[in-house]
């Protein structure tokens, strides 16, 4: 099933970057809500695939100039 890409490349890189930072906090910080750092993995996953389900729900297409699809 093809996955439509609905994010711009810069947004994808930012999601991967900040997602990895948020997830890395799990290993270096002993604060009581460590399990919330797993939300960083969600950012990484959406950054890698280029698809955000919330954008589809709101009908926002960040990648207007070249609508492409990916095969997985």
PEDACOR-V417340 format. One record per helix or strand. SS is the DSSP state (A for helix, B for strand). FROM is the first residue (numbers start at 1). TO is the last residue. If there is no record, write none. Layout:
# PEDACOR-V417340
SS:FROM:TO
SS:FROM:TO
This chain:
# PEDACOR-V417340
B:2:4
A:9:28
A:34:49
A:53:58
B:69:71
